[in-house]
Amino acid sequence: MKSQKCTLLNTIETTIIQMIANEMPNKEIASELNYSQRMVEYHINKISKKLDVQTRVGIIVKAFKNKIIT
């Protein structure tokens, strides 16, 4: 079951999580989404806070555990 914090992720945050899971670096994510690298970093920081994790690996682990990505 998804935790309440996980359900607060928006579409772009879920997309970025999937891109991180696909081993894309921030620069590539930014290019794909037509964002600045700083905007991608901002979203990753928001995701980390919402999922209560510290790293990109933590984001992926929590996302899989909570079935945010498969």
MODELLER restraints for C-alpha pairs under 7 A, 6 or more apart:
rsr = mdl.restraints
at = mdl.atoms
rsr.add(forms.Gaussian(group=physical.xy_distance, feature=features.Distance(at['CA:1:A'], at['CA:66:A']), mean=6.30, stdev=0.5))
rsr.add(forms.Gaussian(group=physical.xy_distance, feature=features.Distance(at['CA:2:A'], at['CA:66:A']), mean=4.85, stdev=0.5))
rsr.add(forms.Gaussian(group=physical.xy_distance, feature=features.Distance(at['CA:2:A'], at['CA:67:A']), mean=6.82, stdev=0.5))
rsr.add(forms.Gaussian(group=physical.xy_distance, feature=features.Distance(at['CA:3:A'], at['CA:66:A']), mean=6.92, stdev=0.5))
rsr.add(forms.Gaussian(group=physical.xy_distance, feature=features.Distance(at['CA:5:A'], at['CA:50:A']), mean=5.68, stdev=0.5))
rsr.add(forms.Gaussian(group=physical.xy_distance, feature=features.Distance(at['CA:5:A'], at['CA:51:A']), mean=6.46, stdev=0.5))
rsr.add(forms.Gaussian(group=physical.xy_distance, feature=features.Distance(at['CA:6:A'], at['CA:50:A']), mean=6.74, stdev=0.5))
rsr.add(forms.Gaussian(group=physical.xy_distance, feature=features.Distance(at['CA:6:A'], at['CA:51:A']), mean=6.27, stdev=0.5))
rsr.add(forms.Gaussian(group=physical.xy_distance, feature=features.Distance(at['CA:13:A'], at['CA:43:A']), mean=6.48, stdev=0.5))
rsr.add(forms.Gaussian(group=physical.xy_distance, feature=features.Distance(at['CA:13:A'], at['CA:47:A']), mean=6.55, stdev=0.5))
rsr.add(forms.Gaussian(group=physical.xy_distance, feature=features.Distance(at['CA:17:A'], at['CA:60:A']), mean=6.89, stdev=0.5))
rsr.add(forms.Gaussian(group=physical.xy_distance, feature=features.Distance(at['CA:18:A'], at['CA:69:A']), mean=6.59, stdev=0.5))
rsr.add(forms.Gaussian(group=physical.xy_distance, feature=features.Distance(at['CA:19:A'], at['CA:29:A']), mean=6.78, stdev=0.5))
rsr.add(forms.Gaussian(group=physical.xy_distance, feature=features.Distance(at['CA:21:A'], at['CA:60:A']), mean=6.08, stdev=0.5))
rsr.add(forms.Gaussian(group=physical.xy_distance, feature=features.Distance(at['CA:26:A'], at['CA:37:A']), mean=6.15, stdev=0.5))
rsr.add(forms.Gaussian(group=physical.xy_distance, feature=features.Distance(at['CA:26:A'], at['CA:40:A']), mean=6.43, stdev=0.5))
rsr.add(forms.Gaussian(group=physical.xy_distance, feature=features.Distance(at['CA:27:A'], at['CA:37:A']), mean=5.75, stdev=0.5))
rsr.add(forms.Gaussian(group=physical.xy_distance, feature=features.Distance(at['CA:30:A'], at['CA:36:A']), mean=5.50, stdev=0.5))
rsr.add(forms.Gaussian(group=physical.xy_distance, feature=features.Distance(at['CA:30:A'], at['CA:37:A']), mean=5.31, stdev=0.5))
rsr.add(forms.Gaussian(group=physical.xy_distance, feature=features.Distance(at['CA:30:A'], at['CA:40:A']), mean=6.04, stdev=0.5))
rsr.add(forms.Gaussian(group=physical.xy_distance, feature=features.Distance(at['CA:48:A'], at['CA:54:A']), mean=6.09, stdev=0.5))
rsr.add(forms.Gaussian(group=physical.xy_distance, feature=features.Distance(at['CA:48:A'], at['CA:59:A']), mean=6.39, stdev=0.5))
rsr.add(forms.Gaussian(group=physical.xy_distance, feature=features.Distance(at['CA:51:A'], at['CA:59:A']), mean=6.92, stdev=0.5))
rsr.add(forms.Gaussian(group=physical.xy_distance, feature=features.Distance(at['CA:51:A'], at['CA:62:A']), mean=6.91, stdev=0.5))
rsr.add(forms.Gaussian(group=physical.xy_distance, feature=features.Distance(at['CA:53:A'], at['CA:59:A']), mean=6.36, stdev=0.5))
rsr.add(forms.Gaussian(group=physical.xy_distance, feature=features.Distance(at['CA:63:A'], at['CA:69:A']), mean=5.79, stdev=0.5))
rsr.add(forms.Gaussian(group=physical.xy_distance, feature=features.Distance(at['CA:64:A'], at['CA:70:A']), mean=6.14, stdev=0.5))
